[in-house]
């Protein structure tokens, strides 16, 4: 009489809460195992299952439905998947993302071989990136990834002076006086670029190095000089405030001071000057180019 009205099933509980019934315990356990075994496949680095189903054999009325798919969906909702990709970097900055380490290594090797005879210093590397959102990174195919990085390297080549990469514009503003120009304010050709910006605007290091000078210097006013190595020095003049000290190490993008109008100046701006082996060169050959 019992078997006419009832059918054998497994009652499933999660964290002590009864969530439904299933016909075949082994089938569900196999499907759960399949979820766990995704680790290492298709960029899946880790699979963390926060819940563990518990099963108890029982009987339910023959008219009552089991809910296997609902149970599997609940397990998947409470399973955290972490994805791993490989980013190709230039000077430590992420430029493209690929699926495999082999692809990243192949790309880096090709680029290093291509630029091995270059006089420019370019650091190309690889680092792992992780995400719990599969769509967070736009993954590039090998051919496209190489084109993206190669284009970036070309830009770096253009922005590199004597092996020093100028990766950061010191300020965003309007160029009011160019290298070599003559104006009534001075008796000689202009030795750098004047970039007008609001008083107090942060002035950032165009490249890393060691602060050689950070104080007042005649017509330059409050001046920071950064020795970038390879006989390259960069001058940042007319500052309203200096925020670094002599001997301090700085990275590209670090704040050196604030825009002002100290020294021989008629308005708030940055005087940006590059010297190579003591000779002034046109900054627009490397940065702020049109």
C-alpha positions in Angstrom: 0.0 0.0 0.0 2.9 2.4 0.8 4.6 1.8 -2.5 1.3 2.6 -4.4 1.0 6.0 -2.9 4.7 7.0 -2.2 8.0 6.9 -4.0 11.6 6.7 -2.6 13.7 9.9 -2.9 16.5 11.7 -1.1 15.7 14.8 0.9 18.4 17.4 0.3 19.4 20.0 3.0 21.9 22.8 2.7 23.2 24.4 5.9 20.5 22.6 7.8 17.7 23.9 5.5 15.6 21.5 3.5 15.7 22.6 -0.1 14.1 19.8 -2.1 14.1 16.2 -3.2 16.0 14.2 -5.8 15.6 10.8 -7.3 19.2 9.9 -7.8 21.8 10.8 -5.2 24.8 9.6 -7.2 23.8 11.7 -10.3 23.7 14.9 -8.2 27.0 14.1 -6.5 28.5 13.5 -10.0 27.2 16.9 -11.2 28.6 18.6 -8.1 31.9 16.9 -8.7 31.9 18.2 -12.3 31.5 21.8 -10.9 34.5 21.3 -8.6 36.6 19.7 -11.3 36.4 22.8 -13.5 39.5 24.0 -11.7 42.3 24.2 -14.2 40.1 24.3 -17.2 39.2 27.3 -19.4 41.2 29.8 -17.3 39.6 28.6 -14.1 42.1 29.0 -11.3 40.0 28.2 -8.2 36.6 26.8 -7.4 35.3 27.5 -3.9 32.1 25.8 -2.9 30.5 27.5 0.1 27.8 24.9 0.7 27.8 21.1 1.0 24.5 19.3 0.3 23.4 16.7 2.8 21.2 13.8 1.8 18.6 11.7 3.7 16.6 8.8 2.3 12.8 9.2 2.6 9.5 8.8 0.8 7.2 11.4 -0.7 3.8 11.2 -2.4 3.9 10.0 -6.0 2.4 13.3 -7.2 5.1 15.4 -5.7 7.9 16.5 -8.1 11.6 16.3 -7.4 13.7 19.5 -8.1 17.2 18.4 -9.3 17.8 21.4 -11.6 16.7 23.9 -8.9 19.2 22.3 -6.5 22.1 22.4 -9.0 21.3 26.0 -9.7 21.4 26.8 -6.0 24.8 25.1 -5.6 26.2 27.0 -8.6 25.0 30.3 -7.2 26.9 29.6 -4.0 30.1 28.4 -5.8 32.8 31.1 -6.3 34.9 30.6 -9.4 38.2 32.6 -9.8 39.6 33.0 -13.3 43.2 33.5 -14.2 44.7 35.2 -17.3 48.1 36.6 -18.3 48.8 40.2 -18.8 51.7 41.5 -20.9 53.2 44.6 -19.3 55.4 47.4 -20.6 57.3 49.3 -18.0 55.1 47.6 -15.4 51.9 48.8 -16.9 49.3 46.3 -18.2 48.9 46.5 -22.0 47.1 43.4 -23.2 45.6 40.2 -21.7 45.9 36.7 -23.1 44.5 33.3 -22.2 47.7 31.2 -21.6 51.2 31.6 -20.2 52.5 30.0 -23.4 50.9 32.8 -25.5 52.2 35.5 -23.2 55.7 34.1 -23.2 55.7 33.7 -27.0 54.6 37.3 -27.4 57.2 38.7 -25.0 60.0 36.7 -26.6 59.0 37.9 -30.1 58.9 41.5 -28.9 62.2 41.3 -27.1 63.9 39.8 -30.1 62.4 42.5 -32.3 63.7 45.3 -30.1 67.0 43.7 -28.9 69.1 46.1 -31.1 67.1 49.1 -30.0 68.9 51.9 -28.2 65.8 52.5 -26.2 65.2 50.9 -22.8 61.9 49.0 -22.8 60.9 46.5 -20.1 58.3 44.0 -21.3 57.0 41.4 -18.8 54.2 39.1 -17.7 52.1 38.9 -14.7 49.1 36.8 -13.7 45.7 38.6 -13.2 42.7 37.1 -11.4 39.0 37.9 -11.4 35.8 36.4 -10.3 34.1 38.0 -13.3 34.8 36.1 -16.5 34.2 39.1 -18.6 36.3 41.6 -16.6 39.3 41.3 -19.0 39.1 41.7 -22.7 41.2 38.7 -23.8 43.1 39.2 -27.1 44.0 36.6 -29.7 47.8 36.2 -30.2 47.9 38.2 -33.4 45.9 41.1 -32.0 47.8 41.1 -28.7 51.1 41.4 -30.5 49.8 44.3 -32.6 48.5 46.1 -29.5 51.8 45.7 -27.7 53.9 46.5 -30.8 51.9 49.7 -31.2 52.6 50.7 -27.6 56.3 49.9 -28.0 56.4 52.2 -31.0 54.9 55.0 -28.9 57.4 54.3 -26.2 60.2 54.5 -28.7 59.0 58.0 -29.7 58.8 59.1 -26.0 62.2 57.8 -25.1 65.2 60.1 -24.8 68.7 58.5 -24.5 67.1 55.4 -23.0 64.8 57.2 -20.6 61.0 56.7 -21.2 58.9 59.8 -20.6 55.7 58.1 -19.6 53.9 60.9 -17.9 53.0 64.4 -18.9 54.0 66.6 -15.9 50.9 68.8 -16.3 47.9 69.1 -18.6 47.6 72.6 -20.0 48.3 74.9 -22.9 51.8 75.3 -24.4 52.4 79.1 -24.3 56.1 79.1 -25.3 58.0 76.5 -27.3 61.6 75.4 -27.4 63.8 77.8 -29.2 61.3 80.7 -29.3 62.2 84.3 -28.6 60.1 86.5 -26.4 60.6 89.9 -24.8 60.7 88.4 -21.4 64.1 86.8 -22.1 67.3 87.7 -24.0 67.9 84.2 -25.3 66.1 81.4 -27.1 63.7 79.5 -24.9 65.3 76.4 -23.4 62.2 74.3 -22.8 58.4 74.3 -22.9 56.1 76.6 -21.0 52.8 74.9 -20.2 50.1 77.2 -18.7 48.0 75.6 -15.9 46.1 76.8 -12.9 48.0 77.9 -9.8 48.6 75.0 -7.4 48.2 72.3 -10.1 50.2 69.2 -9.3 53.4 68.8 -11.2 54.3 65.1 -11.9 57.6 63.5 -12.7 57.8 62.7 -16.4 60.2 59.9 -15.6 61.7 58.4 -12.5 65.1 59.3 -11.0 66.8 61.1 -8.2 66.0 64.6 -7.1 69.2 66.6 -7.7 67.9 70.1 -6.9 64.8 71.3 -5.0 65.0 75.0 -4.1 65.1 78.4 -5.7 67.4 79.0 -8.7 67.4 82.5 -10.2 65.1 83.0 -13.2 63.8 79.4 -12.8 62.3 80.4 -9.5 61.4 77.4 -7.3 63.0 74.5 -9.3 63.1 70.7 -9.2 65.8 68.9 -11.2 65.5 65.2 -11.5 68.5 63.1 -12.6 66.9 60.3 -14.6 70.2 58.4 -15.3 71.8 58.0 -18.8 72.9 61.6 -18.5 69.3 62.8 -18.8 68.1 65.6 -16.4 64.7 67.2 -16.4 64.0 70.7 -15.0 60.6 71.7 -13.6 60.6 75.5 -13.0 58.5 78.4 -11.6 56.9 76.2 -8.9 54.7 77.8 -6.3 55.6 74.9 -3.9 58.2 72.1 -3.8 57.1 68.8 -2.4 60.3 66.7 -2.8 63.8 66.9 -1.2 67.2 66.6 -2.8 68.4 63.0 -2.8 64.9 61.7 -2.9 64.0 58.8 -5.3 60.9 59.5 -7.5 58.9 57.4 -10.0 57.1 58.6 -13.1 53.9 60.2 -11.9 55.1 61.2 -8.4 54.2 64.8 -7.4 57.3 67.1 -7.4 55.6 70.4 -6.7 52.8 72.8 -7.6 52.4 75.1 -10.6 53.2 78.8 -9.8 54.9 81.9 -11.2 58.1 82.2 -9.2 61.4 83.5 -10.8 61.3 85.2 -14.3 57.6 84.5 -15.1 54.6 86.5 -16.1 51.9 84.0 -15.2 51.2 80.6 -13.7 52.9 77.9 -15.7 55.4 75.0 -15.7 58.8 75.5 -17.4 59.7 72.0 -18.6 63.2 71.4 -19.8 65.2 68.3 -20.8 69.0 68.2 -20.9 71.0 65.3 -22.4 74.7 65.3 -21.5 74.2 68.9 -20.4 72.7 70.0 -23.7 69.1 71.2 -23.9 66.9 69.3 -26.3 63.4 70.0 -27.6 60.9 68.2 -25.2 58.3 68.0 -28.0 60.5 65.5 -29.8 59.5 63.1 -27.0 56.5 64.4 -25.2 53.7 66.9 -25.8 54.1 66.2 -29.5 51.4 67.4 -31.8 
